Amino acid sequence: MTETNPNQQPPEEQDPREQGLKPPFPEQAQSFPSYVARMEPPPDHGEDTYRGNGRLEGRAALITGADSGIGRAIALAYAREGADILIAYFNEGVDAEETRKLVEDAGRKAVCVPSDVREEADCAMLVQRMMDEFGHLDVLVNNAGYRMSYPYITNISTEDFDRAFRTNIYGMFFLCRAAIPYMKPGGSIINTASIQAFDPTPNYLPYAASKGAVVAFSKALAKMVIEQGIRVNVVAPGPVWTPLIPQALPTAELPNFGSETILGRPAQPAEIAPVYVLLASPEASYITGAVYEVAGGIIIT
């Protein structure tokens, strides 16, 4: 007779976000811009897992890079929490329409707006469109990003270096400057950095440098606008399974992507979005100037 332990817990079912996301991944490559449908395995944005609780009821959010990846997961989570969404994207119209459908299926209004955050006029247009469509701007999420891999500094063109900073820094600056005059007390700005800001990989030099600037910019801005009741925070993800990866990661490195984390895998976009929900919500009223690392146990200083 087999003895049983009365304190033994039944085995838990595997978290659906982990399914199919353990390295090695099949080799795959995409050029810029990259698309969700071409990824194997497909990423999880929370379509079947995120449950809202009304934490952002009645709010309106402008999210850049909301067509796919972390941006799509944020848009879905915000919508299920009760927010209307302006989906800003570069030129990935097919992906943006899928995000729009997810937001509308949650019962919220969604507007897709193609734009290039490198351009000051486009950023001003996004804020104006936000006010025209929704009448208020409560949450700004600067999530659009550009990253490429380079074997050595002499392989980085001035144009590529400029593109990384124009996308990751200038776009954030343009949008914050345009949005803040319209934001009321209780407003929230959330900027996306990366663990690359703290522990940079050499072949991502322009990206890492720009993400370090995101952190410094955000901490300074948090002090600047606190008298207006606006909070500014940063999310610094570790490896996340998004279309940026097959575009930017060298093909030979992709199969082991995310294996360096304690969890032994990258995050799904759905696992990053809840931090953005917290920082946008009233529950985060005492949080500003903070950097939230979501890196699967990677220790950064």
C-alpha positions as a Markdown table, in Angstrom:
| # | Residue | x | y | z |
|---|---|---|---|---|
| 1 | Met | 0.0 | 0.0 | 0.0 |
| 2 | Thr | 1.4 | 3.4 | -1.0 |
| 3 | Glu | 1.5 | 5.9 | 1.8 |
| 4 | Thr | 0.1 | 9.4 | 1.1 |
| 5 | Asn | 1.1 | 12.7 | 2.6 |
| 6 | Pro | -2.0 | 14.5 | 3.9 |
| 7 | Asn | -0.1 | 17.9 | 3.5 |
| 8 | Gln | 1.0 | 17.2 | -0.1 |
| 9 | Gln | -0.6 | 19.7 | -2.5 |
| 10 | Pro | -2.0 | 18.5 | -5.8 |
| 11 | Pro | 0.2 | 19.4 | -8.8 |
| 12 | Glu | -0.7 | 22.8 | -10.3 |
| 13 | Glu | -1.7 | 23.2 | -13.9 |
| 14 | Gln | 0.9 | 24.9 | -16.0 |
| 15 | Asp | 0.4 | 28.7 | -16.3 |
| 16 | Pro | -0.9 | 29.2 | -19.8 |
| 17 | Arg | 1.6 | 32.1 | -20.2 |
| 18 | Glu | 4.5 | 29.6 | -19.8 |
| 19 | Gln | 3.2 | 27.2 | -22.4 |
| 20 | Gly | 5.5 | 26.9 | -25.4 |
| 21 | Leu | 7.8 | 29.7 | -24.1 |
| 22 | Lys | 10.7 | 27.6 | -22.8 |
| 23 | Pro | 13.9 | 27.9 | -24.9 |
| 24 | Pro | 15.1 | 26.7 | -27.3 |
| 25 | Phe | 13.0 | 28.7 | -29.8 |
| 26 | Pro | 12.9 | 28.0 | -33.5 |
| 27 | Glu | 15.2 | 30.2 | -35.6 |
| 28 | Gln | 13.3 | 33.0 | -37.1 |
| 29 | Ala | 14.1 | 36.5 | -38.4 |
| 30 | Gln | 12.1 | 39.6 | -39.2 |
| 31 | Ser | 13.1 | 42.9 | -40.7 |
| 32 | Phe | 11.8 | 46.3 | -39.4 |
| 33 | Pro | 8.9 | 46.7 | -38.8 |
| 34 | Ser | 8.1 | 43.2 | -37.4 |
| 35 | Tyr | 4.7 | 41.5 | -36.9 |
| 36 | Val | 3.0 | 39.3 | -34.4 |
| 37 | Ala | 1.6 | 36.8 | -36.9 |
| 38 | Arg | 5.2 | 35.8 | -38.0 |
| 39 | Met | 6.3 | 34.8 | -34.5 |
| 40 | Glu | 6.7 | 31.2 | -33.4 |
| 41 | Pro | 5.5 | 30.5 | -30.8 |
| 42 | Pro | 2.8 | 33.3 | -30.8 |
| 43 | Pro | 3.0 | 35.7 | -27.9 |
| 44 | Asp | 0.4 | 36.0 | -25.2 |
| 45 | His | -1.0 | 39.5 | -24.6 |
| 46 | Gly | -3.5 | 38.3 | -21.9 |
| 47 | Glu | -6.3 | 37.5 | -24.4 |
| 48 | Asp | -7.4 | 34.5 | -22.3 |
| 49 | Thr | -6.0 | 35.4 | -18.9 |
| 50 | Tyr | -6.3 | 39.1 | -18.0 |
| 51 | Arg | -9.3 | 39.9 | -15.8 |
| 52 | Gly | -10.2 | 43.5 | -15.1 |
| 53 | Asn | -11.5 | 45.0 | -11.9 |
| 54 | Gly | -12.5 | 48.5 | -13.0 |
| 55 | Arg | -9.3 | 50.1 | -11.7 |
| 56 | Leu | -9.2 | 52.6 | -14.7 |
| 57 | Glu | -12.9 | 53.1 | -15.1 |
| 58 | Gly | -13.6 | 56.3 | -17.1 |
| 59 | Arg | -10.0 | 57.1 | -17.9 |
| 60 | Ala | -8.4 | 57.5 | -21.3 |
| 61 | Ala | -4.9 | 56.5 | -22.2 |
| 62 | Leu | -2.5 | 57.2 | -25.1 |
| 63 | Ile | -0.2 | 54.3 | -25.7 |
| 64 | Thr | 2.6 | 54.4 | -28.2 |
| 65 | Gly | 3.8 | 51.1 | -29.8 |
| 66 | Ala | 0.4 | 49.7 | -28.9 |
| 67 | Asp | 0.1 | 47.6 | -32.1 |
| 68 | Ser | 1.9 | 44.6 | -30.6 |
| 69 | Gly | 4.1 | 43.2 | -27.8 |
| 70 | Ile | 4.0 | 45.0 | -24.5 |
| 71 | Gly | 2.0 | 47.9 | -25.9 |
| 72 | Arg | -0.8 | 45.6 | -27.0 |
| 73 | Ala | -0.9 | 43.8 | -23.7 |
| 74 | Ile | -1.1 | 47.2 | -21.9 |
| 75 | Ala | -4.0 | 48.3 | -24.2 |
| 76 | Leu | -5.9 | 45.1 | -23.6 |
| 77 | Ala | -5.4 | 45.3 | -19.8 |
| 78 | Tyr | -6.3 | 49.0 | -19.6 |
| 79 | Ala | -9.5 | 48.4 | -21.7 |
| 80 | Arg | -10.5 | 45.5 | -19.4 |
| 81 | Glu | -9.9 | 47.9 | -16.4 |
| 82 | Gly | -12.3 | 50.4 | -18.0 |
| 83 | Ala | -10.1 | 52.8 | -20.0 |
| 84 | Asp | -10.5 | 54.0 | -23.6 |
| 85 | Ile | -7.4 | 53.8 | -25.7 |
| 86 | Leu | -5.6 | 55.7 | -28.4 |
| 87 | Ile | -3.5 | 53.1 | -30.2 |
| 88 | Ala | -0.4 | 54.9 | -31.6 |
| 89 | Tyr | 1.7 | 52.8 | -34.0 |
| 90 | Phe | 4.3 | 53.3 | -36.7 |
| 91 | Asn | 3.1 | 51.4 | -39.8 |
| 92 | Glu | 2.0 | 48.0 | -38.6 |
| 93 | Gly | -1.6 | 48.6 | -39.5 |
| 94 | Val | -2.7 | 44.9 | -39.4 |
| 95 | Asp | -1.4 | 44.5 | -35.8 |
| 96 | Ala | -2.9 | 47.8 | -34.7 |
| 97 | Glu | -6.3 | 46.7 | -36.0 |
| 98 | Glu | -6.0 | 43.5 | -33.9 |
| 99 | Thr | -5.3 | 45.6 | -30.8 |
| 100 | Arg | -8.3 | 47.8 | -31.6 |
| 101 | Lys | -10.5 | 44.7 | -31.8 |
| 102 | Leu | -9.3 | 43.5 | -28.4 |
| 103 | Val | -10.1 | 46.9 | -26.9 |
| 104 | Glu | -13.5 | 47.1 | -28.4 |
| 105 | Asp | -14.3 | 43.5 | -27.4 |
| 106 | Ala | -13.7 | 44.8 | -23.8 |
| 107 | Gly | -16.4 | 47.3 | -24.4 |
| 108 | Arg | -14.2 | 50.4 | -24.6 |
| 109 | Lys | -13.5 | 52.9 | -27.4 |
| 110 | Ala | -10.3 | 52.5 | -29.4 |
| 111 | Val | -8.8 | 54.8 | -32.0 |
| 112 | Cys | -5.8 | 53.7 | -34.2 |
| 113 | Val | -3.5 | 56.5 | -35.3 |
| 114 | Pro | -0.4 | 55.9 | -37.4 |
| 115 | Ser | 2.5 | 58.1 | -36.5 |
| 116 | Asp | 6.2 | 58.5 | -36.2 |
| 117 | Val | 7.3 | 59.5 | -32.7 |
| 118 | Arg | 10.6 | 60.7 | -34.0 |
| 119 | Glu | 8.7 | 63.7 | -35.5 |
| 120 | Glu | 7.6 | 66.5 | -33.2 |
| 121 | Ala | 4.6 | 67.3 | -35.3 |
| 122 | Asp | 3.3 | 63.7 | -35.1 |
| 123 | Cys | 3.6 | 63.7 | -31.3 |
| 124 | Ala | 1.6 | 67.0 | -31.1 |
| 125 | Met | -0.9 | 65.5 | -33.5 |
| 126 | Leu | -1.3 | 62.4 | -31.3 |
| 127 | Val | -2.1 | 64.5 | -28.2 |
| 128 | Gln | -4.6 | 66.7 | -30.2 |
| 129 | Arg | -6.3 | 63.6 | -31.6 |
| 130 | Met | -6.5 | 62.3 | -28.1 |
| 131 | Met | -8.3 | 65.4 | -26.9 |
| 132 | Asp | -10.6 | 65.5 | -30.0 |
| 133 | Glu | -11.6 | 61.8 | -29.6 |
| 134 | Phe | -11.9 | 61.5 | -25.8 |
| 135 | Gly | -11.8 | 65.0 | -24.4 |
| 136 | His | -9.2 | 64.1 | -21.7 |
| 137 | Leu | -5.9 | 62.5 | -21.4 |
| 138 | Asp | -5.3 | 60.7 | -18.1 |
| 139 | Val | -2.5 | 58.2 | -18.8 |
| 140 | Leu | 0.4 | 58.5 | -21.2 |
| 141 | Val | 2.4 | 55.4 | -21.9 |
| 142 | Asn | 5.6 | 56.0 | -23.9 |
| 143 | Asn | 6.3 | 52.4 | -25.1 |
| 144 | Ala | 7.4 | 52.8 | -28.8 |
| 145 | Gly | 11.0 | 51.6 | -29.1 |
| 146 | Tyr | 13.7 | 50.9 | -31.7 |
| 147 | Arg | 16.5 | 48.4 | -31.2 |
| 148 | Met | 19.0 | 46.8 | -33.5 |
| 149 | Ser | 22.1 | 44.6 | -32.9 |
| 150 | Tyr | 25.7 | 45.6 | -33.9 |
| 151 | Pro | 28.9 | 43.6 | -33.6 |
| 152 | Tyr | 31.1 | 46.6 | -33.0 |
| 153 | Ile | 30.9 | 50.4 | -32.6 |
| 154 | Thr | 32.3 | 50.9 | -36.1 |
| 155 | Asn | 29.3 | 49.1 | -37.5 |
| 156 | Ile | 26.9 | 51.7 | -35.9 |
| 157 | Ser | 26.0 | 54.3 | -38.4 |
| 158 | Thr | 25.2 | 57.9 | -37.3 |
| 159 | Glu | 21.8 | 57.3 | -38.8 |
| 160 | Asp | 21.2 | 54.2 | -36.7 |
| 161 | Phe | 22.4 | 55.9 | -33.5 |
| 162 | Asp | 20.2 | 58.9 | -34.2 |
| 163 | Arg | 17.2 | 56.7 | -34.9 |
| 164 | Ala | 17.5 | 54.9 | -31.6 |
| 165 | Phe | 17.6 | 58.3 | -29.7 |
| 166 | Arg | 14.9 | 59.9 | -31.9 |
| 167 | Thr | 12.5 | 57.0 | -31.2 |
| 168 | Asn | 13.3 | 56.2 | -27.6 |
| 169 | Ile | 14.2 | 59.6 | -26.2 |
| 170 | Tyr | 13.0 | 62.4 | -28.4 |
| 171 | Gly | 9.6 | 60.8 | -29.0 |
| 172 | Met | 9.1 | 60.5 | -25.2 |
| 173 | Phe | 10.1 | 64.1 | -24.7 |
| 174 | Phe | 7.9 | 65.4 | -27.5 |
| 175 | Leu | 4.9 | 63.5 | -26.2 |
| 176 | Cys | 5.4 | 64.4 | -22.6 |
| 177 | Arg | 5.8 | 68.1 | -23.5 |
| 178 | Ala | 2.7 | 68.1 | -25.6 |
| 179 | Ala | 0.6 | 66.0 | -23.2 |
| 180 | Ile | 1.3 | 67.6 | -19.8 |
| 181 | Pro | -0.6 | 70.8 | -20.3 |
| 182 | Tyr | -3.7 | 68.7 | -20.8 |
| 183 | Met | -3.2 | 66.3 | -17.9 |
| 184 | Lys | -5.1 | 66.9 | -14.6 |
| 185 | Pro | -4.1 | 66.0 | -11.1 |
| 186 | Gly | -4.1 | 62.2 | -10.8 |
| 187 | Gly | -2.6 | 61.9 | -14.3 |
| 188 | Ser | 0.1 | 59.3 | -14.9 |
| 189 | Ile | 3.0 | 59.1 | -17.3 |
| 190 | Ile | 4.7 | 55.7 | -17.6 |
| 191 | Asn | 7.9 | 55.4 | -19.7 |
| 192 | Thr | 9.3 | 52.1 | -20.9 |
| 193 | Ala | 13.0 | 51.6 | -20.2 |
| 194 | Ser | 14.8 | 48.2 | -20.1 |
| 195 | Ile | 17.3 | 46.3 | -17.9 |
| 196 | Gln | 19.7 | 47.3 | -20.7 |
| 197 | Ala | 19.8 | 50.7 | -19.0 |
| 198 | Phe | 21.5 | 49.1 | -16.0 |
| 199 | Asp | 23.3 | 46.0 | -17.4 |
| 200 | Pro | 23.9 | 46.8 | -21.1 |
| 201 | Thr | 24.7 | 44.2 | -23.7 |
| 202 | Pro | 27.5 | 45.5 | -25.9 |
| 203 | Asn | 25.8 | 44.8 | -29.2 |
| 204 | Tyr | 22.8 | 46.9 | -28.2 |
| 205 | Leu | 24.9 | 50.0 | -27.4 |
| 206 | Pro | 22.6 | 52.7 | -28.9 |
| 207 | Tyr | 19.5 | 51.1 | -27.4 |
| 208 | Ala | 21.0 | 50.6 | -24.0 |
| 209 | Ala | 22.3 | 54.2 | -23.9 |
| 210 | Ser | 18.9 | 55.6 | -24.9 |
| 211 | Lys | 17.1 | 53.5 | -22.2 |
| 212 | Gly | 19.5 | 54.8 | -19.6 |
| 213 | Ala | 18.4 | 58.3 | -20.7 |
| 214 | Val | 14.8 | 57.3 | -20.3 |
| 215 | Val | 15.4 | 56.6 | -16.6 |
| 216 | Ala | 17.2 | 59.9 | -15.9 |
| 217 | Phe | 14.6 | 61.9 | -17.9 |
| 218 | Ser | 11.7 | 60.2 | -16.0 |
| 219 | Lys | 13.2 | 60.8 | -12.6 |
| 220 | Ala | 13.8 | 64.5 | -13.4 |
| 221 | Leu | 10.3 | 64.9 | -14.9 |
| 222 | Ala | 8.7 | 63.3 | -11.8 |
| 223 | Lys | 10.2 | 66.1 | -9.7 |
| 224 | Met | 9.2 | 68.8 | -12.2 |
| 225 | Val | 5.5 | 68.0 | -12.5 |
| 226 | Ile | 4.6 | 66.7 | -9.1 |
| 227 | Glu | 3.1 | 70.1 | -8.1 |
| 228 | Gln | 0.6 | 69.5 | -10.9 |
| 229 | Gly | -0.4 | 66.2 | -9.4 |
| 230 | Ile | 1.1 | 64.2 | -12.2 |
| 231 | Arg | 3.1 | 61.1 | -11.4 |
| 232 | Val | 5.9 | 59.8 | -13.7 |
| 233 | Asn | 7.3 | 56.3 | -13.4 |
| 234 | Val | 9.4 | 53.8 | -15.4 |
| 235 | Val | 9.0 | 50.1 | -16.2 |
| 236 | Ala | 12.2 | 48.3 | -17.0 |
| 237 | Pro | 11.4 | 44.9 | -18.5 |
| 238 | Gly | 13.9 | 42.1 | -19.0 |
| 239 | Pro | 13.6 | 39.7 | -21.9 |
| 240 | Val | 10.1 | 39.7 | -23.3 |
| 241 | Trp | 8.7 | 37.7 | -26.3 |
| 242 | Thr | 7.7 | 40.4 | -28.7 |
| 243 | Pro | 8.1 | 41.1 | -32.4 |
| 244 | Leu | 11.2 | 43.2 | -31.5 |
| 245 | Ile | 13.1 | 40.0 | -30.7 |
| 246 | Pro | 13.2 | 38.3 | -34.1 |
| 247 | Gln | 13.9 | 41.7 | -35.6 |
| 248 | Ala | 16.8 | 42.8 | -33.4 |
| 249 | Leu | 18.3 | 39.6 | -31.9 |
| 250 | Pro | 21.1 | 37.9 | -34.0 |
| 251 | Thr | 19.6 | 34.7 | -35.4 |
| 252 | Ala | 22.1 | 32.4 | -33.7 |
| 253 | Glu | 21.2 | 33.9 | -30.3 |
| 254 | Leu | 17.4 | 33.7 | -30.6 |
| 255 | Pro | 17.0 | 30.0 | -29.7 |
| 256 | Asn | 18.2 | 30.6 | -26.1 |
| 257 | Phe | 16.5 | 34.0 | -25.7 |
| 258 | Gly | 15.5 | 34.5 | -22.0 |
| 259 | Ser | 17.3 | 31.4 | -20.7 |
| 260 | Glu | 19.5 | 33.6 | -18.4 |
| 261 | Thr | 16.6 | 34.5 | -16.1 |
| 262 | Ile | 15.9 | 32.6 | -12.9 |
| 263 | Leu | 12.7 | 31.4 | -14.5 |
| 264 | Gly | 14.6 | 30.1 | -17.5 |
| 265 | Arg | 12.5 | 31.9 | -20.1 |
| 266 | Pro | 11.5 | 35.3 | -21.3 |
| 267 | Ala | 8.3 | 37.0 | -20.2 |
| 268 | Gln | 5.1 | 37.0 | -22.1 |
| 269 | Pro | 3.8 | 40.6 | -22.8 |
| 270 | Ala | 0.8 | 39.7 | -20.6 |
| 271 | Glu | 3.2 | 39.3 | -17.6 |
| 272 | Ile | 4.5 | 42.9 | -18.0 |
| 273 | Ala | 1.2 | 44.7 | -18.4 |
| 274 | Pro | -0.1 | 44.5 | -14.8 |
| 275 | Val | 2.7 | 46.7 | -13.6 |
| 276 | Tyr | 1.5 | 49.4 | -16.1 |
| 277 | Val | -2.0 | 48.9 | -14.7 |
| 278 | Leu | -0.8 | 49.5 | -11.1 |
| 279 | Leu | 1.2 | 52.7 | -12.0 |
| 280 | Ala | -1.8 | 54.1 | -13.9 |
| 281 | Ser | -4.3 | 53.4 | -11.1 |
| 282 | Pro | -5.3 | 55.4 | -8.0 |
| 283 | Glu | -3.6 | 52.7 | -5.9 |
| 284 | Ala | -0.3 | 54.1 | -7.0 |
| 285 | Ser | -0.9 | 57.6 | -5.6 |
| 286 | Tyr | 2.3 | 57.5 | -3.6 |
| 287 | Ile | 4.5 | 56.1 | -6.3 |
| 288 | Thr | 6.5 | 58.6 | -8.5 |
| 289 | Gly | 10.0 | 58.7 | -9.8 |
| 290 | Ala | 10.2 | 54.9 | -9.4 |
| 291 | Val | 11.7 | 52.3 | -11.7 |
| 292 | Tyr | 9.9 | 48.9 | -11.7 |
| 293 | Glu | 12.1 | 46.1 | -12.9 |
| 294 | Val | 10.2 | 43.2 | -14.4 |
| 295 | Ala | 13.1 | 40.9 | -15.3 |
| 296 | Gly | 12.4 | 37.3 | -14.2 |
| 297 | Gly | 14.8 | 37.5 | -11.4 |
| 298 | Ile | 17.7 | 39.1 | -13.2 |
| 299 | Ile | 19.4 | 41.2 | -10.5 |
| 300 | Ile | 20.4 | 44.7 | -11.7 |
| 301 | Thr | 21.9 | 47.6 | -9.7 |
